[in-house]
Amino acid sequence: MPSARFDSRAAATTLIVLSLAAPAAVGPSRVALGQSLSPFSLDLAPLRDLPAVPPIPGADAPTPGEAQRALAPAQRRGAQEAPPSGAPNYGLPRPRVVLPKPYPPPQALKPPPFSPTHPLPRLKPYRTSAEAKEASRRRYRVLRLGLRGALELPERPPPSTVAVPDFLPPRAKPLLEPDPYGPLGFGIGSLRLYAYAEPSYGYDTNPNRLAQDVQGSRFARVDVGLRLRSEWTRDDVQANLRLGYVDYFSVENADRPDGVGDFLYRYDVARDTKVKFEGRFTLDTQRPGAPGLATNSANVVVINRPLIVSLGTAVGVTQSFGRLDATLRGSFDRWIYQNAYYNDGSVLDLAATSYNAYGVNPRIAYELTPSVRPYAEAILDRRVHDSWLDPYGYARDSTGAQARVGTTFKITDLLRGEASGGYAQRDYADVRLPLLRGPIIDAALIYSATPLTTFTLRTGTTLSETSLAGAAGILSRNVTLDVVHAFRRNFIVTGTGSFQTNNYQGGDRLERVVTAGVKLEYKITRSIAIKASYFYQHLASSAGATSSFTANVIMAGVRFEP
């Protein structure tokens, strides 16, 4: 008879089946009313008191390894340990719980208050903003056309079940260049250099500005110049230079040069501290009929145009204290005069009247509003000539003082300018020379009537030297009006008119100068422009008709500026 092998799993299964088939045999049931009759809810405590099953005769006993493997599944399923009585308790298999992956599951977060499910309220522009004004104009147009529902966009996004027509966004307007015909210049690192040349041809009815023996002449003129601008985020460099020469074909000794230039370098030491370095240059000539060159003899006249050259420099420091700016500036100027030569061979020693000027200029400005900035300044200077006495025996060394108050202003976007007034006085070393003094008024008013038309009104007062015997100096006042109108962006017309008075204090002489003219400029490209001009000038002197003159100048040329 073959030997039967004891199987612990079969014995456990038999016991479970018996307990299910006859629950009364193993003890009263503990299944409560209303609970499911599941094997996992039965009370298996009576099974622990059953006698051990005797081994079957002839069957092999399980090895320790087999017993361990038989009990391992029950232990992994959480079976209870064997009671102290030694009776085996196999227990019922527990259902395997499938845990979610990943485990532990991430906690469900509440949606943020500003999530798409809880959007922020729509922002509304201020009533004075450009968006609000545009929306108001748009609503007005919509109401006027009766298309409110067709053109107005809903203020809030509609629900997903409502179809909304797709509105195309308006096309952005192209940016307009302020000066489409302006020169481009040359880039030198972070500097921009503009160079130009302007040859011209014209006719002058009175080249030497004489009262007698007037003779007109055709002439050729050439102007060259440079402009330098920096492109820095801080500091600044600006420079301008123009040199010109005119050659008269029919009038001898009327040829003359002229020029002007300036240089500015601003160094920003700190946000509130700035240092400025300035330089300036002028080149001009005196007309043969000037009061300081005239002689008592009618037959003796000047045969050249004496040169006047000035070179100057200045250094200033500006310190800001909030809205208050304090500036201290020191200056030095050198004026050089050329001798005058007469037709009889004599020479007027004007070189002895060359002088050096030393000055100091304190200034205080306060920003009352962004559009109004009043200021007060003073100028103290001293002039020292190369020779103590001039050709007529006057000691012309002098000291001067000026004081003024003014303001820069911007009334509207169309009207802006600057105005100042004060008093100036110059005291000479020679007691025979009277004080050169008088009120000074300087102003500049710019009115942009339209984007194409601009009016500029300027007035100024200057105190200058003279070589007229007995006269202390010249107190000059002038008023100028310029009107610029652009018929097209490349066709500009400028009309100008001015009135000037020259008061030779101590010399009992007064001159009145009237100037009027018109200039035309047609820009073919950025680099080429055609220019034409006409000027009328008349000087009337209190000394009589022998010191007055009238001149008419017409000129046309081409300007090259790459």
C-alpha positions in Angstrom: 0.0 0.0 0.0 1.6 3.3 -1.0 2.4 5.6 1.8 0.2 8.7 2.1 2.0 12.0 2.7 0.5 14.5 5.2 -0.4 17.8 3.6 -1.0 20.7 5.9 -2.8 22.7 3.3 -5.3 19.9 2.7 -5.9 19.6 6.4 -6.6 23.3 6.7 -9.0 23.2 3.8 -10.9 20.3 5.3 -11.3 22.1 8.6 -12.7 25.2 6.9 -15.2 23.2 4.9 -16.4 21.4 7.9 -16.8 24.6 9.8 -18.9 26.1 7.0 -21.0 23.0 6.6 -21.9 22.5 10.3 -21.5 25.8 12.1 -23.4 24.5 15.1 -20.8 21.8 15.7 -18.0 24.2 16.3 -19.9 26.7 18.4 -22.5 29.4 18.1 -22.2 31.8 15.2 -21.2 35.4 15.9 -22.5 36.8 12.6 -24.7 39.7 13.4 -28.0 40.3 11.8 -27.5 42.3 8.7 -23.9 41.3 8.2 -22.8 39.4 5.1 -22.0 35.7 5.7 -18.5 36.0 4.5 -15.9 33.5 5.7 -13.8 36.5 6.6 -16.3 37.6 9.2 -16.6 34.2 11.0 -15.3 33.6 14.5 -12.7 30.9 14.3 -11.9 30.7 18.0 -13.6 27.3 18.5 -11.2 25.8 16.0 -8.3 26.4 18.4 -9.9 23.8 20.9 -10.1 20.9 18.4 -7.8 18.0 19.1 -4.8 17.6 17.0 -5.3 15.4 14.0 -3.2 12.3 14.5 -0.8 11.4 11.8 -1.8 8.9 9.2 0.0 5.6 9.7 2.6 5.1 7.1 2.8 8.8 6.1 6.1 10.6 6.1 6.4 13.5 8.4 7.0 16.9 6.8 10.4 18.2 6.8 11.2 21.5 8.6 11.7 23.2 5.3 8.3 22.1 4.0 6.5 23.2 7.1 8.2 26.6 6.9 7.1 27.0 3.3 3.6 26.0 4.2 3.3 28.5 7.0 5.1 31.4 5.1 2.1 32.4 3.0 -0.1 32.6 6.0 2.4 34.7 7.9 2.8 37.0 4.9 -1.0 37.5 4.9 -0.9 38.5 8.5 -1.9 35.2 10.1 -1.8 35.2 13.9 0.9 33.5 15.8 0.2 30.1 17.3 -1.3 30.2 20.7 0.7 29.1 23.7 -1.3 25.9 23.8 0.7 24.7 20.8 -2.4 24.2 18.7 -1.8 25.3 15.1 -3.8 28.3 13.9 -3.7 28.7 10.2 -6.3 31.5 10.0 -8.2 32.6 7.0 -6.5 34.3 4.0 -6.9 38.1 4.0 -7.7 39.9 0.8 -4.8 41.6 -0.9 -5.2 45.3 -0.9 -4.0 47.0 -4.1 -2.4 50.3 -3.1 -2.5 53.3 -5.5 0.6 54.3 -7.4 2.3 56.5 -6.4 1.8 55.9 -2.8 1.0 57.9 -0.7 -1.1 59.7 -3.3 -0.5 63.5 -3.5 -3.0 65.5 -1.6 -5.5 67.3 -3.7 -4.7 71.0 -3.5 -7.4 73.6 -3.6 -7.2 75.8 -6.7 -5.3 79.1 -6.1 -7.4 82.2 -5.8 -5.9 83.5 -9.1 -6.1 80.3 -11.1 -8.0 80.1 -14.4 -11.0 78.7 -12.5 -10.9 81.8 -10.3 -9.7 84.6 -12.5 -9.0 88.1 -11.3 -11.5 90.8 -12.1 -10.8 92.7 -15.3 -8.7 95.8 -14.9 -10.4 99.1 -15.8 -8.3 102.0 -17.1 -8.4 105.4 -15.5 -10.9 107.9 -17.0 -8.1 110.2 -18.1 -6.0 107.5 -19.7 -5.5 107.1 -23.4 -7.3 103.7 -23.3 -10.4 105.1 -21.6 -10.6 108.0 -24.0 -10.2 105.7 -27.0 -13.0 103.4 -25.6 -15.2 106.4 -25.0 -14.7 107.6 -28.6 -15.3 104.1 -29.9 -18.6 103.8 -27.9 -19.7 107.1 -29.3 -19.0 106.0 -32.9 -20.8 102.7 -32.3 -23.9 104.4 -30.8 -23.9 106.9 -33.7 -23.8 104.2 -36.3 -26.2 102.0 -34.5 -23.9 99.0 -34.5 -23.4 98.5 -30.8 -24.0 94.8 -30.8 -21.9 94.2 -33.9 -18.8 96.1 -33.1 -18.4 96.2 -29.3 -16.4 93.3 -27.8 -17.9 91.7 -24.7 -16.3 92.9 -21.4 -16.0 89.3 -20.0 -15.3 86.1 -21.8 -18.5 84.4 -22.9 -19.3 80.8 -21.8 -17.9 77.9 -23.9 -21.3 77.3 -25.4 -21.5 80.7 -27.0 -19.7 81.4 -30.3 -18.0 84.7 -30.6 -16.8 86.1 -33.9 -13.0 86.4 -34.2 -11.9 90.1 -34.3 -8.7 90.7 -36.1 -6.3 92.9 -34.1 -5.6 96.3 -35.7 -2.4 96.6 -37.6 0.3 98.6 -35.9 1.1 101.9 -37.5 4.6 102.2 -38.9 6.9 104.5 -37.0 7.5 107.8 -38.8 11.1 109.0 -38.8 11.3 112.6 -37.5 13.8 113.7 -40.2 13.7 111.3 -43.2 16.1 113.5 -45.1 18.6 114.1 -42.3 22.2 113.1 -42.8 23.4 109.8 -41.3 27.0 110.8 -40.7 29.9 108.6 -39.8 30.2 106.4 -36.7 33.5 106.6 -34.8 33.1 104.3 -31.9 30.3 105.8 -29.8 30.6 109.2 -31.6 28.8 110.4 -34.6 30.6 112.8 -37.0 28.8 114.9 -39.6 30.8 116.7 -42.3 29.6 118.9 -45.1 30.7 121.1 -47.9 28.6 123.8 -49.5 29.9 125.7 -52.7 27.8 128.7 -53.7 27.7 131.3 -56.4 26.0 134.7 -56.2 26.0 138.4 -56.7 26.6 141.2 -54.1 25.7 144.8 -54.9 28.0 146.3 -52.2 30.8 143.8 -51.2 32.7 146.3 -48.9 29.6 147.9 -47.4 30.6 151.4 -48.4 28.5 154.6 -48.6 30.4 155.9 -51.7 32.1 154.4 -54.8 29.8 151.4 -54.6 30.6 148.6 -57.1 28.8 145.3 -57.3 30.5 142.0 -58.0 29.8 138.3 -58.7 31.3 136.0 -56.1 32.0 132.4 -55.3 31.8 131.1 -51.8 32.7 127.8 -50.1 31.7 126.7 -46.7 32.9 123.5 -44.9 32.0 122.3 -41.5 32.0 119.5 -39.0 29.5 118.4 -36.3 30.3 115.9 -33.6 27.8 114.2 -31.3 28.3 111.6 -28.6 26.0 108.6 -28.1 26.7 107.9 -24.5 24.3 107.0 -21.6 26.2 109.4 -19.4 28.6 112.3 -20.1 28.3 114.2 -23.3 30.4 115.6 -26.1 29.3 118.2 -28.7 31.3 120.1 -31.2 30.5 122.4 -34.1 32.8 124.1 -36.6 32.2 126.1 -39.8 34.7 127.9 -42.0 33.9 129.9 -45.0 35.7 132.0 -47.7 34.2 134.3 -50.3 36.0 135.5 -53.4 34.7 138.5 -55.3 35.6 138.6 -59.0 35.3 142.4 -59.7 36.1 144.2 -56.4 39.7 144.2 -55.2 40.5 143.6 -51.5 36.9 142.5 -50.7 37.7 138.8 -50.3 37.3 137.7 -46.7 37.1 134.6 -44.5 34.7 133.9 -41.7 34.0 131.1 -39.2 32.6 130.0 -35.9 33.0 127.0 -33.7 32.3 125.7 -30.2 33.1 122.6 -28.1 31.4 121.2 -25.0 32.3 118.2 -22.9 30.2 117.4 -19.8 31.7 114.9 -17.3 29.2 113.4 -14.8 31.2 113.0 -11.6 28.2 111.8 -9.8 24.4 111.9 -10.2 24.3 115.4 -8.7 27.7 116.7 -9.7 28.7 117.7 -13.2 31.8 119.4 -14.7 31.7 121.2 -18.0 34.6 122.1 -20.3 33.8 124.6 -23.0 35.7 126.0 -26.0 34.8 128.6 -28.6 36.2 130.2 -31.7 35.1 133.1 -34.0 36.6 134.6 -37.1 35.3 137.8 -38.7 36.5 140.9 -40.4 35.8 144.7 -40.1 34.3 146.5 -43.0 36.4 149.4 -44.4 33.7 151.9 -43.5 33.5 151.0 -39.8 33.6 154.1 -37.4 36.8 152.9 -35.8 38.7 152.8 -39.1 37.5 156.1 -40.7 39.9 159.0 -41.1 39.4 162.7 -41.3 40.6 162.8 -44.9 38.0 161.7 -47.5 40.8 160.5 -49.9 42.4 158.1 -47.3 40.5 154.8 -47.0 41.3 151.3 -45.7 42.3 148.9 -48.4 42.0 145.7 -46.4 39.5 144.0 -44.2 41.2 143.7 -40.7 40.7 140.3 -39.1 39.1 139.7 -35.7 39.9 136.4 -34.0 38.6 135.2 -30.7 39.6 132.1 -28.8 38.0 131.2 -25.5 37.6 128.5 -22.9 35.6 127.9 -19.7 35.3 125.4 -16.9 32.2 125.1 -14.7 31.0 122.9 -11.9 27.3 122.3 -11.2 26.1 120.8 -8.0 22.4 119.8 -7.5 20.7 120.0 -4.1 17.3 118.5 -4.9 15.6 121.0 -7.1 18.3 123.6 -6.6 21.3 123.8 -8.9 24.4 125.9 -8.1 27.0 126.6 -10.8 30.3 128.3 -10.6 32.1 128.9 -13.9 35.4 130.5 -14.8 36.3 131.7 -18.3 39.2 133.0 -20.3 39.0 134.7 -23.7 41.7 136.0 -26.1 40.7 138.6 -28.7 43.2 139.3 -31.5 42.9 142.3 -34.0 44.7 142.7 -37.3 46.2 146.1 -38.3 44.4 148.2 -40.9 46.3 149.5 -44.0 45.4 152.7 -45.8 45.9 153.6 -49.4 48.4 156.3 -48.5 50.7 153.7 -46.9 49.9 154.5 -43.3 49.0 151.7 -40.8 46.5 151.8 -38.0 48.0 149.7 -35.1 44.9 147.7 -34.1 47.1 144.8 -32.9 47.8 146.9 -29.8 44.1 146.7 -28.9 44.2 142.9 -28.5 43.3 141.9 -25.0 42.7 139.0 -22.6 39.5 138.7 -20.6 39.2 136.8 -17.3 35.7 136.2 -15.9 33.8 134.3 -13.2 30.1 133.4 -13.5 28.1 132.2 -10.5 24.5 131.0 -11.2 21.7 129.6 -9.1 18.6 127.9 -10.7 15.5 126.3 -9.0 13.1 124.0 -10.6 9.8 125.5 -9.5 7.8 123.1 -11.8 8.9 120.8 -14.6 8.0 123.6 -17.0 9.3 126.6 -15.1 12.9 127.0 -13.9 13.8 130.5 -12.7 17.5 131.4 -12.2 19.7 134.3 -11.2 23.3 134.8 -12.3 26.1 137.4 -12.3 29.2 137.9 -14.5 32.3 139.6 -13.2 35.2 140.1 -15.7 38.4 142.1 -16.3 39.9 143.0 -19.7 43.7 143.6 -20.0 45.0 144.9 -23.3 48.4 144.2 -24.8 49.2 147.9 -24.9 48.2 150.3 -22.1 47.2 152.9 -24.7 45.3 152.4 -27.9 46.3 154.1 -31.2 44.4 157.2 -30.2 46.0 157.5 -26.7 43.1 156.0 -24.5 43.7 153.5 -21.7 41.1 150.8 -22.4 41.7 148.3 -19.6 38.4 147.8 -17.8 36.3 145.8 -15.3 32.7 144.8 -15.9 29.8 143.5 -14.0 26.5 142.0 -15.0 23.5 140.8 -13.0 20.3 139.2 -14.3 17.4 137.1 -13.4 15.3 135.0 -15.7 13.5 131.8 -16.3 13.0 129.0 -18.7 9.4 128.1 -19.3 7.1 125.9 -21.3 3.6 127.3 -21.3 2.2 124.5 -23.6 3.7 122.0 -26.0 3.4 124.7 -28.7 5.0 127.6 -26.8 8.3 127.5 -24.9 11.3 129.7 -24.4 13.5 131.7 -22.1 13.6 135.3 -20.9 15.9 137.3 -18.6 16.6 140.8 -17.7 19.2 142.7 -15.7 21.8 145.5 -15.8 25.4 145.7 -17.0 28.2 148.2 -16.5 31.8 148.5 -17.6 34.3 150.9 -16.0 37.5 151.9 -18.0 40.9 152.9 -16.6 40.9 156.1 -18.6 38.8 158.7 -16.8 38.0 160.4 -20.2 36.0 157.4 -21.2 32.4 157.3 -19.7 30.9 154.2 -18.2 29.5 151.7 -20.7 26.2 150.7 -19.0 22.6 150.0 -19.6 19.8 147.5 -19.0 20.2 144.1 -20.7 17.3 142.0 -22.0 17.7 138.5 -23.5 14.8 136.3 -24.6 14.0 133.5 -27.0 10.4 132.5 -27.7 9.5 129.5 -29.9 6.0 129.0 -31.1 5.0 125.9 -33.1 1.8 127.1 -34.8 1.5 123.8 -36.8 3.8 120.8 -37.2 5.0 122.5 -40.4 5.3 126.1 -39.3 7.5 127.5 -36.5 8.0 131.1 -35.3 11.1 132.1 -33.4 11.5 135.5 -31.7 14.9 136.4 -30.2 16.3 139.5 -28.6 19.7 140.1 -27.1 22.0 142.7 -25.6 25.8 142.8 -25.9 28.6 145.1 -24.8 31.6 145.1 -27.1 34.9 147.0 -27.6 35.5 149.8 -30.2 38.5 151.8 -31.4 36.5 154.9 -32.1 38.2 157.9 -30.4 36.3 159.1 -27.4 33.8 156.2 -27.3 33.9 153.8 -24.4 32.3 150.9 -26.2 29.2 149.7 -28.2 25.9 148.8 -26.5 24.1 146.7 -29.1 20.5 145.5 -29.0 18.8 143.3 -31.6 15.5 141.7 -32.3 15.1 138.9 -34.8 12.1 137.0 -36.1 12.4 133.8 -38.0 9.5 131.9 -39.7 10.1 128.4 -40.9 7.6 126.6 -43.0 7.9 123.1 -44.6 5.8 122.8 -47.7 7.1 119.2 -47.9 9.5 117.2 -45.7 12.3 118.0 -48.2 11.2 121.5 -49.2 11.7 124.2 -46.4 11.3 127.9 -46.7 12.7 130.3 -44.1 11.9 134.0 -43.8 14.0 136.2 -41.5 14.0 139.8 -40.4 16.0 141.7 -37.8 16.5 145.2 -36.3 19.6 146.2 -34.5 20.9 149.3 -32.8 24.5 150.1 -32.1 25.0 152.9 -29.5 28.6 154.2 -29.3 28.5 155.6 -25.8 30.8 158.6 -25.5 31.1 158.9 -29.2 27.7 160.4 -29.9 26.9 158.0 -32.7 24.0 155.7 -33.2 23.5 153.1 -35.9 20.4 151.3 -37.0 20.6 148.2 -39.0 17.7 146.5 -40.8 18.1 143.0 -42.3 15.5 140.9 -44.2 15.8 137.8 -46.2 14.4 134.5 -47.4 16.1 131.1 -47.7 15.0 128.1 -49.8 16.2 124.5 -49.2 15.2 121.5 -51.3 16.7 118.2 -50.2 17.1 115.7 -53.0 18.5 113.0 -50.8 20.0 112.7 -47.4 23.3 113.8 -48.8 22.4 116.4 -51.4 20.4 119.6 -51.0 19.9 122.6 -53.3 19.9 126.0 -51.5 19.1 129.5 -52.5 18.8 132.8 -50.6 18.3 136.5 -50.8 19.2 139.1 -48.2 18.7 142.9 -47.9 20.7 145.0 -45.5 20.5 148.7 -44.7 22.5 150.7 -42.2 21.6 154.2 -41.2 24.1 156.2 -39.1 23.6 159.4 -37.2 26.9 160.6 -38.6 25.3 161.2 -41.9 25.0 159.6 -45.3 28.8 159.1 -45.6 28.6 156.3 -43.0 25.4 154.6 -44.2 25.1 151.8 -46.8 22.7 149.5 -48.5 23.5 146.0 -49.9 21.6 143.2 -51.7 22.9 139.7 -51.9 21.5 136.8 -53.9 23.1 133.4 -53.8 22.5 129.7 -54.8 24.5 126.6 -54.1 24.6 122.9 -53.4 25.2 121.2 -50.0 26.9 117.9 -49.8 26.6 116.1 -46.4 27.2 112.3 -46.5 
